[in-house]
Amino acid sequence: MSTPRDQPQYDGSPDTHGTTWITWAELASADWRETDGSGARSRESVAGERSGWGPVWTVMRTLGELHGAEHVRLVVWFF
């Protein structure tokens, strides 16, 4: 099933400003050593395996191995 990548008011709440998602395939192929504009912080230092996001990446990696990386999504809602 194909769905729009950005779905405003996904949960029907007037407080929701929008949603978006990214697949494990996209996350796995990201350059985690790339830094921000100041060169001080990398994706890895902010959200790498040793951050609070590590358990999320472990689950997504496992699901990707079972179902294919392109079929595993991290969905976020903006409030």
mmCIF file of the N, C-alpha and C atoms, coordinates in Angstrom:
data_MODEL
# 
_entry.id   MODEL 
# 
loop_
_atom_site.group_PDB 
_atom_site.id 
_atom_site.type_symbol 
_atom_site.label_atom_id 
_atom_site.label_alt_id 
_atom_site.label_comp_id 
_atom_site.label_asym_id 
_atom_site.label_entity_id 
_atom_site.label_seq_id 
_atom_site.pdbx_PDB_ins_code 
_atom_site.Cartn_x 
_atom_site.Cartn_y 
_atom_site.Cartn_z 
_atom_site.occupancy 
_atom_site.B_iso_or_equiv 
_atom_site.pdbx_formal_charge 
_atom_site.auth_seq_id 
_atom_site.auth_comp_id 
_atom_site.auth_asym_id 
_atom_site.auth_atom_id 
_atom_site.pdbx_PDB_model_num 
ATOM 1   N N  . MET A 1 1  ? 0.844  -1.175  0.000  1.00 0.00 ? 1  MET A N  1 
ATOM 2   C CA . MET A 1 1  ? 0.000  0.000   0.000  1.00 0.00 ? 1  MET A CA 1 
ATOM 3   C C  . MET A 1 1  ? 0.884  1.231   0.000  1.00 0.00 ? 1  MET A C  1 
ATOM 4   N N  . SER A 1 2  ? 0.640  2.128   -0.893 1.00 0.00 ? 2  SER A N  1 
ATOM 5   C CA . SER A 1 2  ? 1.406  3.362   -0.984 1.00 0.00 ? 2  SER A CA 1 
ATOM 6   C C  . SER A 1 2  ? 0.695  4.473   -0.219 1.00 0.00 ? 2  SER A C  1 
ATOM 7   N N  . THR A 1 3  ? 1.431  5.191   0.613  1.00 0.00 ? 3  THR A N  1 
ATOM 8   C CA . THR A 1 3  ? 0.854  6.297   1.368  1.00 0.00 ? 3  THR A CA 1 
ATOM 9   C C  . THR A 1 3  ? 1.750  7.510   1.219  1.00 0.00 ? 3  THR A C  1 
ATOM 10  N N  . PRO A 1 4  ? 1.180  8.702   1.378  1.00 0.00 ? 4  PRO A N  1 
ATOM 11  C CA . PRO A 1 4  ? 2.007  9.907   1.303  1.00 0.00 ? 4  PRO A CA 1 
ATOM 12  C C  . PRO A 1 4  ? 3.048  9.909   2.410  1.00 0.00 ? 4  PRO A C  1 
ATOM 13  N N  . ARG A 1 5  ? 4.221  10.436  2.122  1.00 0.00 ? 5  ARG A N  1 
ATOM 14  C CA . ARG A 1 5  ? 5.299  10.474  3.103  1.00 0.00 ? 5  ARG A CA 1 
ATOM 15  C C  . ARG A 1 5  ? 4.962  11.432  4.235  1.00 0.00 ? 5  ARG A C  1 
ATOM 16  N N  . ASP A 1 6  ? 4.321  12.510  3.956  1.00 0.00 ? 6  ASP A N  1 
ATOM 17  C CA . ASP A 1 6  ? 3.897  13.457  4.996  1.00 0.00 ? 6  ASP A CA 1 
ATOM 18  C C  . ASP A 1 6  ? 2.382  13.441  5.063  1.00 0.00 ? 6  ASP A C  1 
ATOM 19  N N  . GLN A 1 7  ? 1.863  13.185  6.257  1.00 0.00 ? 7  GLN A N  1 
ATOM 20  C CA . GLN A 1 7  ? 0.419  13.070  6.424  1.00 0.00 ? 7  GLN A CA 1 
ATOM 21  C C  . GLN A 1 7  ? -0.022 14.017  7.533  1.00 0.00 ? 7  GLN A C  1 
ATOM 22  N N  . PRO A 1 8  ? -0.436 15.233  7.202  1.00 0.00 ? 8  PRO A N  1 
ATOM 23  C CA . PRO A 1 8  ? -0.866 16.159  8.242  1.00 0.00 ? 8  PRO A CA 1 
ATOM 24  C C  . PRO A 1 8  ? -2.038 15.606  9.043  1.00 0.00 ? 8  PRO A C  1 
ATOM 25  N N  . GLN A 1 9  ? -2.031 15.858  10.331 1.00 0.00 ? 9  GLN A N  1 
ATOM 26  C CA . GLN A 1 9  ? -3.089 15.438  11.242 1.00 0.00 ? 9  GLN A CA 1 
ATOM 27  C C  . GLN A 1 9  ? -3.370 13.943  11.120 1.00 0.00 ? 9  GLN A C  1 
ATOM 28  N N  . TYR A 1 10 ? -2.320 13.163  11.123 1.00 0.00 ? 10 TYR A N  1 
ATOM 29  C CA . TYR A 1 10 ? -2.430 11.711  10.972 1.00 0.00 ? 10 TYR A CA 1 
ATOM 30  C C  . TYR A 1 10 ? -3.378 11.094  11.977 1.00 0.00 ? 10 TYR A C  1 
ATOM 31  N N  . ASP A 1 11 ? -3.322 11.538  13.240 1.00 0.00 ? 11 ASP A N  1 
ATOM 32  C CA . ASP A 1 11 ? -4.169 10.929  14.264 1.00 0.00 ? 11 ASP A CA 1 
ATOM 33  C C  . ASP A 1 11 ? -5.512 11.645  14.420 1.00 0.00 ? 11 ASP A C  1 
ATOM 34  N N  . GLY A 1 12 ? -5.776 12.635  13.598 1.00 0.00 ? 12 GLY A N  1 
ATOM 35  C CA . GLY A 1 12 ? -7.035 13.352  13.665 1.00 0.00 ? 12 GLY A CA 1 
ATOM 36  C C  . GLY A 1 12 ? -7.054 14.447  14.706 1.00 0.00 ? 12 GLY A C  1 
ATOM 37  N N  . SER A 1 13 ? -6.018 14.564  15.495 1.00 0.00 ? 13 SER A N  1 
ATOM 38  C CA . SER A 1 13 ? -5.949 15.575  16.537 1.00 0.00 ? 13 SER A CA 1 
ATOM 39  C C  . SER A 1 13 ? -5.638 16.936  15.928 1.00 0.00 ? 13 SER A C  1 
ATOM 40  N N  . PRO A 1 14 ? -6.338 17.985  16.373 1.00 0.00 ? 14 PRO A N  1 
ATOM 41  C CA . PRO A 1 14 ? -6.031 19.320  15.865 1.00 0.00 ? 14 PRO A CA 1 
ATOM 42  C C  . PRO A 1 14 ? -4.666 19.810  16.336 1.00 0.00 ? 14 PRO A C  1 
ATOM 43  N N  . ASP A 1 15 ? -4.072 19.133  17.346 1.00 0.00 ? 15 ASP A N  1 
ATOM 44  C CA . ASP A 1 15 ? -2.762 19.524  17.857 1.00 0.00 ? 15 ASP A CA 1 
ATOM 45  C C  . ASP A 1 15 ? -1.606 18.923  17.059 1.00 0.00 ? 15 ASP A C  1 
ATOM 46  N N  . THR A 1 16 ? -1.907 17.993  16.181 1.00 0.00 ? 16 THR A N  1 
ATOM 47  C CA . THR A 1 16 ? -0.873 17.360  15.381 1.00 0.00 ? 16 THR A CA 1 
ATOM 48  C C  . THR A 1 16 ? -0.583 18.236  14.178 1.00 0.00 ? 16 THR A C  1 
ATOM 49  N N  . HIS A 1 17 ? 0.685  18.560  13.978 1.00 0.00 ? 17 HIS A N  1 
ATOM 50  C CA . HIS A 1 17 ? 1.076  19.433  12.872 1.00 0.00 ? 17 HIS A CA 1 
ATOM 51  C C  . HIS A 1 17 ? 1.508  18.659  11.638 1.00 0.00 ? 17 HIS A C  1 
ATOM 52  N N  . GLY A 1 18 ? 1.774  17.388  11.795 1.00 0.00 ? 18 GLY A N  1 
ATOM 53  C CA . GLY A 1 18 ? 2.154  16.570  10.655 1.00 0.00 ? 18 GLY A CA 1 
ATOM 54  C C  . GLY A 1 18 ? 2.925  15.345  11.086 1.00 0.00 ? 18 GLY A C  1 
ATOM 55  N N  . THR A 1 19 ? 3.151  14.482  10.143 1.00 0.00 ? 19 THR A N  1 
ATOM 56  C CA . THR A 1 19 ? 3.925  13.267  10.391 1.00 0.00 ? 19 THR A CA 1 
ATOM 57  C C  . THR A 1 19 ? 4.899  13.083  9.244  1.00 0.00 ? 19 THR A C  1 
ATOM 58  N N  . THR A 1 20 ? 5.879  12.283  9.483  1.00 0.00 ? 20 THR A N  1 
ATOM 59  C CA . THR A 1 20 ? 6.788  11.862  8.428  1.00 0.00 ? 20 THR A CA 1 
ATOM 60  C C  . THR A 1 20 ? 7.379  10.519  8.824  1.00 0.00 ? 20 THR A C  1 
ATOM 61  N N  . TRP A 1 21 ? 8.053  9.876   7.900  1.00 0.00 ? 21 TRP A N  1 
ATOM 62  C CA . TRP A 1 21 ? 8.669  8.591   8.200  1.00 0.00 ? 21 TRP A CA 1 
ATOM 63  C C  . TRP A 1 21 ? 9.929  8.422   7.388  1.00 0.00 ? 21 TRP A C  1 
ATOM 64  N N  . ILE A 1 22 ? 10.771 7.489   7.854  1.00 0.00 ? 22 ILE A N  1 
ATOM 65  C CA . ILE A 1 22 ? 11.995 7.139   7.150  1.00 0.00 ? 22 ILE A CA 1 
ATOM 66  C C  . ILE A 1 22 ? 12.164 5.627   7.267  1.00 0.00 ? 22 ILE A C  1 
ATOM 67  N N  . THR A 1 23 ? 12.643 5.004   6.211  1.00 0.00 ? 23 THR A N  1 
ATOM 68  C CA . THR A 1 23 ? 12.828 3.555   6.238  1.00 0.00 ? 23 THR A CA 1 
ATOM 69  C C  . THR A 1 23 ? 14.183 3.199   6.853  1.00 0.00 ? 23 THR A C  1 
ATOM 70  N N  . TRP A 1 24 ? 14.287 1.947   7.285  1.00 0.00 ? 24 TRP A N  1 
ATOM 71  C CA . TRP A 1 24 ? 15.571 1.472   7.797  1.00 0.00 ? 24 TRP A CA 1 
ATOM 72  C C  . TRP A 1 24 ? 16.617 1.512   6.681  1.00 0.00 ? 24 TRP A C  1 
ATOM 73  N N  . ALA A 1 25 ? 16.218 1.238   5.449  1.00 0.00 ? 25 ALA A N  1 
ATOM 74  C CA . ALA A 1 25 ? 17.160 1.290   4.326  1.00 0.00 ? 25 ALA A CA 1 
ATOM 75  C C  . ALA A 1 25 ? 17.774 2.684   4.217  1.00 0.00 ? 25 ALA A C  1 
ATOM 76  N N  . GLU A 1 26 ? 16.963 3.729   4.368  1.00 0.00 ? 26 GLU A N  1 
ATOM 77  C CA . GLU A 1 26 ? 17.471 5.098   4.293  1.00 0.00 ? 26 GLU A CA 1 
ATOM 78  C C  . GLU A 1 26 ? 18.390 5.415   5.472  1.00 0.00 ? 26 GLU A C  1 
ATOM 79  N N  . LEU A 1 27 ? 17.975 4.990   6.668  1.00 0.00 ? 27 LEU A N  1 
ATOM 80  C CA . LEU A 1 27 ? 18.805 5.236   7.853  1.00 0.00 ? 27 LEU A CA 1 
ATOM 81  C C  . LEU A 1 27 ? 20.131 4.489   7.768  1.00 0.00 ? 27 LEU A C  1 
ATOM 82  N N  . ALA A 1 28 ? 20.076 3.247   7.325  1.00 0.00 ? 28 ALA A N  1 
ATOM 83  C CA . ALA A 1 28 ? 21.288 2.435   7.249  1.00 0.00 ? 28 ALA A CA 1 
ATOM 84  C C  . ALA A 1 28 ? 22.276 2.987   6.231  1.00 0.00 ? 28 ALA A C  1 
ATOM 85  N N  . SER A 1 29 ? 21.782 3.669   5.209  1.00 0.00 ? 29 SER A N  1 
ATOM 86  C CA . SER A 1 29 ? 22.672 4.199   4.170  1.00 0.00 ? 29 SER A CA 1 
ATOM 87  C C  . SER A 1 29 ? 23.124 5.631   4.451  1.00 0.00 ? 29 SER A C  1 
ATOM 88  N N  . ALA A 1 30 ? 22.645 6.236   5.537  1.00 0.00 ? 30 ALA A N  1 
ATOM 89  C CA . ALA A 1 30 ? 23.022 7.614   5.874  1.00 0.00 ? 30 ALA A CA 1 
ATOM 90  C C  . ALA A 1 30 ? 24.493 7.691   6.277  1.00 0.00 ? 30 ALA A C  1 
ATOM 91  N N  . ASP A 1 31 ? 25.101 8.828   6.030  1.00 0.00 ? 31 ASP A N  1 
ATOM 92  C CA . ASP A 1 31 ? 26.470 9.078   6.469  1.00 0.00 ? 31 ASP A CA 1 
ATOM 93  C C  . ASP A 1 31 ? 26.413 9.569   7.911  1.00 0.00 ? 31 ASP A C  1 
ATOM 94  N N  . TRP A 1 32 ? 26.605 8.644   8.855  1.00 0.00 ? 32 TRP A N  1 
ATOM 95  C CA . TRP A 1 32 ? 26.471 8.962   10.274 1.00 0.00 ? 32 TRP A CA 1 
ATOM 96  C C  . TRP A 1 32 ? 27.628 9.786   10.801 1.00 0.00 ? 32 TRP A C  1 
ATOM 97  N N  . ARG A 1 33 ? 28.696 9.924   10.029 1.00 0.00 ? 33 ARG A N  1 
ATOM 98  C CA . ARG A 1 33 ? 29.836 10.744  10.453 1.00 0.00 ? 33 ARG A CA 1 
ATOM 99  C C  . ARG A 1 33 ? 29.737 12.178  9.962  1.00 0.00 ? 33 ARG A C  1 
ATOM 100 N N  . GLU A 1 34 ? 28.760 12.445  9.098  1.00 0.00 ? 34 GLU A N  1 
ATOM 101 C CA . GLU A 1 34 ? 28.557 13.808  8.606  1.00 0.00 ? 34 GLU A CA 1 
ATOM 102 C C  . GLU A 1 34 ? 28.238 14.721  9.791  1.00 0.00 ? 34 GLU A C  1 
ATOM 103 N N  . THR A 1 35 ? 28.806 15.927  9.763  1.00 0.00 ? 35 THR A N  1 
ATOM 104 C CA . THR A 1 35 ? 28.608 16.864  10.876 1.00 0.00 ? 35 THR A CA 1 
ATOM 105 C C  . THR A 1 35 ? 27.633 17.965  10.501 1.00 0.00 ? 35 THR A C  1 
ATOM 106 N N  . ASP A 1 36 ? 27.206 18.675  11.540 1.00 0.00 ? 36 ASP A N  1 
ATOM 107 C CA . ASP A 1 36 ? 26.354 19.836  11.322 1.00 0.00 ? 36 ASP A CA 1 
ATOM 108 C C  . ASP A 1 36 ? 27.197 20.975  10.749 1.00 0.00 ? 36 ASP A C  1 
ATOM 109 N N  . GLY A 1 37 ? 26.576 22.120  10.534 1.00 0.00 ? 37 GLY A N  1 
ATOM 110 C CA . GLY A 1 37 ? 27.262 23.255  9.922  1.00 0.00 ? 37 GLY A CA 1 
ATOM 111 C C  . GLY A 1 37 ? 28.492 23.716  10.684 1.00 0.00 ? 37 GLY A C  1 
ATOM 112 N N  . SER A 1 38 ? 28.498 23.546  11.990 1.00 0.00 ? 38 SER A N  1 
ATOM 113 C CA . SER A 1 38 ? 29.641 23.980  12.802 1.00 0.00 ? 38 SER A CA 1 
ATOM 114 C C  . SER A 1 38 ? 30.766 22.952  12.798 1.00 0.00 ? 38 SER A C  1 
ATOM 115 N N  . GLY A 1 39 ? 30.453 21.728  12.343 1.00 0.00 ? 39 GLY A N  1 
ATOM 116 C CA . GLY A 1 39 ? 31.447 20.663  12.355 1.00 0.00 ? 39 GLY A CA 1 
ATOM 117 C C  . GLY A 1 39 ? 31.641 20.032  13.715 1.00 0.00 ? 39 GLY A C  1 
ATOM 118 N N  . ALA A 1 40 ? 30.835 20.448  14.692 1.00 0.00 ? 40 ALA A N  1 
ATOM 119 C CA . ALA A 1 40 ? 31.018 19.996  16.073 1.00 0.00 ? 40 ALA A CA 1 
ATOM 120 C C  . ALA A 1 40 ? 30.250 18.716  16.399 1.00 0.00 ? 40 ALA A C  1 
ATOM 121 N N  . ARG A 1 41 ? 29.118 18.500  15.741 1.00 0.00 ? 41 ARG A N  1 
ATOM 122 C CA . ARG A 1 41 ? 28.269 17.361  16.114 1.00 0.00 ? 41 ARG A CA 1 
ATOM 123 C C  . ARG A 1 41 ? 27.954 16.540  14.887 1.00 0.00 ? 41 ARG A C  1 
ATOM 124 N N  . SER A 1 42 ? 28.141 15.230  15.000 1.00 0.00 ? 42 SER A N  1 
ATOM 125 C CA . SER A 1 42 ? 27.797 14.319  13.913 1.00 0.00 ? 42 SER A CA 1 
ATOM 126 C C  . SER A 1 42 ? 26.457 13.654  14.231 1.00 0.00 ? 42 SER A C  1 
ATOM 127 N N  . ARG A 1 43 ? 25.863 13.071  13.213 1.00 0.00 ? 43 ARG A N  1 
ATOM 128 C CA . ARG A 1 43 ? 24.640 12.295  13.452 1.00 0.00 ? 43 ARG A CA 1 
ATOM 129 C C  . ARG A 1 43 ? 24.921 11.182  14.456 1.00 0.00 ? 43 ARG A C  1 
ATOM 130 N N  . GLU A 1 44 ? 26.106 10.564  14.307 1.00 0.00 ? 44 GLU A N  1 
ATOM 131 C CA . GLU A 1 44 ? 26.474 9.467   15.191 1.00 0.00 ? 44 GLU A CA 1 
ATOM 132 C C  . GLU A 1 44 ? 26.556 9.922   16.647 1.00 0.00 ? 44 GLU A C  1 
ATOM 133 N N  . SER A 1 45 ? 27.104 11.107  16.883 1.00 0.00 ? 45 SER A N  1 
ATOM 134 C CA . SER A 1 45 ? 27.244 11.583  18.263 1.00 0.00 ? 45 SER A CA 1 
ATOM 135 C C  . SER A 1 45 ? 25.900 11.954  18.883 1.00 0.00 ? 45 SER A C  1 
ATOM 136 N N  . VAL A 1 46 ? 24.966 12.357  18.065 1.00 0.00 ? 46 VAL A N  1 
ATOM 137 C CA . VAL A 1 46 ? 23.655 12.784  18.567 1.00 0.00 ? 46 VAL A CA 1 
ATOM 138 C C  . VAL A 1 46 ? 22.665 11.627  18.640 1.00 0.00 ? 46 VAL A C  1 
ATOM 139 N N  . ALA A 1 47 ? 22.681 10.755  17.636 1.00 0.00 ? 47 ALA A N  1 
ATOM 140 C CA . ALA A 1 47 ? 21.660 9.698   17.570 1.00 0.00 ? 47 ALA A CA 1 
ATOM 141 C C  . ALA A 1 47 ? 22.239 8.358   17.143 1.00 0.00 ? 47 ALA A C  1 
ATOM 142 N N  . GLY A 1 48 ? 23.479 8.109   17.465 1.00 0.00 ? 48 GLY A N  1 
ATOM 143 C CA . GLY A 1 48 ? 24.117 6.865   17.065 1.00 0.00 ? 48 GLY A CA 1 
ATOM 144 C C  . GLY A 1 48 ? 23.766 5.694   17.970 1.00 0.00 ? 48 GLY A C  1 
ATOM 145 N N  . GLU A 1 49 ? 24.455 4.601   17.741 1.00 0.00 ? 49 GLU A N  1 
ATOM 146 C CA . GLU A 1 49 ? 24.207 3.358   18.487 1.00 0.00 ? 49 GLU A CA 1 
ATOM 147 C C  . GLU A 1 49 ? 24.352 3.523   19.993 1.00 0.00 ? 49 GLU A C  1 
ATOM 148 N N  . ARG A 1 50 ? 25.243 4.401   20.436 1.00 0.00 ? 50 ARG A N  1 
ATOM 149 C CA . ARG A 1 50 ? 25.481 4.561   21.875 1.00 0.00 ? 50 ARG A CA 1 
ATOM 150 C C  . ARG A 1 50 ? 24.629 5.659   22.504 1.00 0.00 ? 50 ARG A C  1 
ATOM 151 N N  . SER A 1 51 ? 23.703 6.202   21.742 1.00 0.00 ? 51 SER A N  1 
ATOM 152 C CA . SER A 1 51 ? 22.785 7.217   22.270 1.00 0.00 ? 51 SER A CA 1 
ATOM 153 C C  . SER A 1 51 ? 21.493 6.532   22.729 1.00 0.00 ? 51 SER A C  1 
ATOM 154 N N  . GLY A 1 52 ? 20.547 7.309   23.165 1.00 0.00 ? 52 GLY A N  1 
ATOM 155 C CA . GLY A 1 52 ? 19.244 6.772   23.535 1.00 0.00 ? 52 GLY A CA 1 
ATOM 156 C C  . GLY A 1 52 ? 18.498 6.158   22.368 1.00 0.00 ? 52 GLY A C  1 
ATOM 157 N N  . TRP A 1 53 ? 18.943 6.445   21.152 1.00 0.00 ? 53 TRP A N  1 
ATOM 158 C CA . TRP A 1 53 ? 18.322 5.885   19.951 1.00 0.00 ? 53 TRP A CA 1 
ATOM 159 C C  . TRP A 1 53 ? 18.827 4.494   19.628 1.00 0.00 ? 53 TRP A C  1 
ATOM 160 N N  . GLY A 1 54 ? 19.904 4.045   20.261 1.00 0.00 ? 54 GLY A N  1 
ATOM 161 C CA . GLY A 1 54 ? 20.491 2.740   19.972 1.00 0.00 ? 54 GLY A CA 1 
ATOM 162 C C  . GLY A 1 54 ? 19.495 1.587   19.982 1.00 0.00 ? 54 GLY A C  1 
ATOM 163 N N  . PRO A 1 55 ? 18.639 1.478   21.018 1.00 0.00 ? 55 PRO A N  1 
ATOM 164 C CA . PRO A 1 55 ? 17.654 0.383   21.023 1.00 0.00 ? 55 PRO A CA 1 
ATOM 165 C C  . PRO A 1 55 ? 16.678 0.435   19.841 1.00 0.00 ? 55 PRO A C  1 
ATOM 166 N N  . VAL A 1 56 ? 16.339 1.633   19.401 1.00 0.00 ? 56 VAL A N  1 
ATOM 167 C CA . VAL A 1 56 ? 15.443 1.772   18.234 1.00 0.00 ? 56 VAL A CA 1 
ATOM 168 C C  . VAL A 1 56 ? 16.136 1.208   17.001 1.00 0.00 ? 56 VAL A C  1 
ATOM 169 N N  . TRP A 1 57 ? 17.413 1.550   16.819 1.00 0.00 ? 57 TRP A N  1 
ATOM 170 C CA . TRP A 1 57 ? 18.154 1.068   15.649 1.00 0.00 ? 57 TRP A CA 1 
ATOM 171 C C  . TRP A 1 57 ? 18.299 -0.457  15.698 1.00 0.00 ? 57 TRP A C  1 
ATOM 172 N N  . THR A 1 58 ? 18.478 -1.012  16.889 1.00 0.00 ? 58 THR A N  1 
ATOM 173 C CA . THR A 1 58 ? 18.585 -2.474  17.027 1.00 0.00 ? 58 THR A CA 1 
ATOM 174 C C  . THR A 1 58 ? 17.298 -3.159  16.581 1.00 0.00 ? 58 THR A C  1 
ATOM 175 N N  . VAL A 1 59 ? 16.168 -2.638  17.014 1.00 0.00 ? 59 VAL A N  1 
ATOM 176 C CA . VAL A 1 59 ? 14.876 -3.221  16.626 1.00 0.00 ? 59 VAL A CA 1 
ATOM 177 C C  . VAL A 1 59 ? 14.654 -3.065  15.125 1.00 0.00 ? 59 VAL A C  1 
ATOM 178 N N  . MET A 1 60 ? 14.935 -1.870  14.594 1.00 0.00 ? 60 MET A N  1 
ATOM 179 C CA . MET A 1 60 ? 14.741 -1.656  13.161 1.00 0.00 ? 60 MET A CA 1 
ATOM 180 C C  . MET A 1 60 ? 15.657 -2.547  12.337 1.00 0.00 ? 60 MET A C  1 
ATOM 181 N N  . ARG A 1 61 ? 16.904 -2.713  12.766 1.00 0.00 ? 61 ARG A N  1 
ATOM 182 C CA . ARG A 1 61 ? 17.845 -3.578  12.050 1.00 0.00 ? 61 ARG A CA 1 
ATOM 183 C C  . ARG A 1 61 ? 17.320 -5.025  12.034 1.00 0.00 ? 61 ARG A C  1 
ATOM 184 N N  . THR A 1 62 ? 16.856 -5.496  13.182 1.00 0.00 ? 62 THR A N  1 
ATOM 185 C CA . THR A 1 62 ? 16.335 -6.861  13.274 1.00 0.00 ? 62 THR A CA 1 
ATOM 186 C C  . THR A 1 62 ? 15.113 -7.044  12.375 1.00 0.00 ? 62 THR A C  1 
ATOM 187 N N  . LEU A 1 63 ? 14.193 -6.104  12.428 1.00 0.00 ? 63 LEU A N  1 
ATOM 188 C CA . LEU A 1 63 ? 13.012 -6.181  11.567 1.00 0.00 ? 63 LEU A CA 1 
ATOM 189 C C  . LEU A 1 63 ? 13.399 -6.106  10.093 1.00 0.00 ? 63 LEU A C  1 
ATOM 190 N N  . GLY A 1 64 ? 14.406 -5.284  9.785  1.00 0.00 ? 64 GLY A N  1 
ATOM 191 C CA . GLY A 1 64 ? 14.885 -5.190  8.409  1.00 0.00 ? 64 GLY A CA 1 
ATOM 192 C C  . GLY A 1 64 ? 15.446 -6.506  7.905  1.00 0.00 ? 64 GLY A C  1 
ATOM 193 N N  . GLU A 1 65 ? 16.145 -7.225  8.781  1.00 0.00 ? 65 GLU A N  1 
ATOM 194 C CA . GLU A 1 65 ? 16.674 -8.534  8.399  1.00 0.00 ? 65 GLU A CA 1 
ATOM 195 C C  . GLU A 1 65 ? 15.552 -9.532  8.143  1.00 0.00 ? 65 GLU A C  1 
ATOM 196 N N  . LEU A 1 66 ? 14.471 -9.418  8.881  1.00 0.00 ? 66 LEU A N  1 
ATOM 197 C CA . LEU A 1 66 ? 13.340 -10.333 8.730  1.00 0.00 ? 66 LEU A CA 1 
ATOM 198 C C  . LEU A 1 66 ? 12.432 -9.986  7.557  1.00 0.00 ? 66 LEU A C  1 
ATOM 199 N N  . HIS A 1 67 ? 12.193 -8.688  7.350  1.00 0.00 ? 67 HIS A N  1 
ATOM 200 C CA . HIS A 1 67 ? 11.164 -8.257  6.395  1.00 0.00 ? 67 HIS A CA 1 
ATOM 201 C C  . HIS A 1 67 ? 11.684 -7.418  5.236  1.00 0.00 ? 67 HIS A C  1 
ATOM 202 N N  . GLY A 1 68 ? 12.951 -7.088  5.258  1.00 0.00 ? 68 GLY A N  1 
ATOM 203 C CA . GLY A 1 68 ? 13.525 -6.223  4.235  1.00 0.00 ? 68 GLY A CA 1 
ATOM 204 C C  . GLY A 1 68 ? 13.597 -4.789  4.741  1.00 0.00 ? 68 GLY A C  1 
ATOM 205 N N  . ALA A 1 69 ? 14.765 -4.173  4.600  1.00 0.00 ? 69 ALA A N  1 
ATOM 206 C CA . ALA A 1 69 ? 15.005 -2.839  5.147  1.00 0.00 ? 69 ALA A CA 1 
ATOM 207 C C  . ALA A 1 69 ? 14.042 -1.788  4.606  1.00 0.00 ? 69 ALA A C  1 
ATOM 208 N N  . GLU A 1 70 ? 13.601 -1.951  3.375  1.00 0.00 ? 70 GLU A N  1 
ATOM 209 C CA . GLU A 1 70 ? 12.686 -0.961  2.779  1.00 0.00 ? 70 GLU A CA 1 
ATOM 210 C C  . GLU A 1 70 ? 11.266 -1.072  3.333  1.00 0.00 ? 70 GLU A C  1 
ATOM 211 N N  . HIS A 1 71 ? 10.977 -2.132  4.101  1.00 0.00 ? 71 HIS A N  1 
ATOM 212 C CA . HIS A 1 71 ? 9.642  -2.339  4.667  1.00 0.00 ? 71 HIS A CA 1 
ATOM 213 C C  . HIS A 1 71 ? 9.548  -1.975  6.152  1.00 0.00 ? 71 HIS A C  1 
ATOM 214 N N  . VAL A 1 72 ? 10.622 -1.442  6.702  1.00 0.00 ? 72 VAL A N  1 
ATOM 215 C CA . VAL A 1 72 ? 10.651 -1.064  8.118  1.00 0.00 ? 72 VAL A CA 1 
ATOM 216 C C  . VAL A 1 72 ? 10.732 0.453   8.196  1.00 0.00 ? 72 VAL A C  1 
ATOM 217 N N  . ARG A 1 73 ? 9.783  1.075   8.911  1.00 0.00 ? 73 ARG A N  1 
ATOM 218 C CA . ARG A 1 73 ? 9.699  2.535   8.966  1.00 0.00 ? 73 ARG A CA 1 
ATOM 219 C C  . ARG A 1 73 ? 9.704  3.045   10.390 1.00 0.00 ? 73 ARG A C  1 
ATOM 220 N N  . LEU A 1 74 ? 10.347 4.172   10.569 1.00 0.00 ? 74 LEU A N  1 
ATOM 221 C CA . LEU A 1 74 ? 10.250 4.933   11.802 1.00 0.00 ? 74 LEU A CA 1 
ATOM 222 C C  . LEU A 1 74 ? 9.314  6.098   11.492 1.00 0.00 ? 74 LEU A C  1 
ATOM 223 N N  . VAL A 1 75 ? 8.192  6.174   12.211 1.00 0.00 ? 75 VAL A N  1 
ATOM 224 C CA . VAL A 1 75 ? 7.192  7.211   11.972 1.00 0.00 ? 75 VAL A CA 1 
ATOM 225 C C  . VAL A 1 75 ? 7.224  8.193   13.126 1.00 0.00 ? 75 VAL A C  1 
ATOM 226 N N  . VAL A 1 76 ? 7.204  9.482   12.811 1.00 0.00 ? 76 VAL A N  1 
ATOM 227 C CA . VAL A 1 76 ? 7.169  10.515  13.861 1.00 0.00 ? 76 VAL A CA 1 
ATOM 228 C C  . VAL A 1 76 ? 5.984  11.438  13.636 1.00 0.00 ? 76 VAL A C  1 
ATOM 229 N N  . TRP A 1 77 ? 5.431  11.914  14.750 1.00 0.00 ? 77 TRP A N  1 
ATOM 230 C CA . TRP A 1 77 ? 4.342  12.882  14.734 1.00 0.00 ? 77 TRP A CA 1 
ATOM 231 C C  . TRP A 1 77 ? 4.877  14.177  15.303 1.00 0.00 ? 77 TRP A C  1 
ATOM 232 N N  . PHE A 1 78 ? 4.497  15.302  14.730 1.00 0.00 ? 78 PHE A N  1 
ATOM 233 C CA . PHE A 1 78 ? 4.915  16.609  15.209 1.00 0.00 ? 78 PHE A CA 1 
ATOM 234 C C  . PHE A 1 78 ? 3.744  17.295  15.888 1.00 0.00 ? 78 PHE A C  1 
ATOM 235 N N  . PHE A 1 79 ? 3.925  17.665  17.136 1.00 0.00 ? 79 PHE A N  1 
ATOM 236 C CA . PHE A 1 79 ? 2.883  18.334  17.910 1.00 0.00 ? 79 PHE A CA 1 
ATOM 237 C C  . PHE A 1 79 ? 3.265  19.743  18.221 1.00 0.00 ? 79 PHE A C  1 
# 
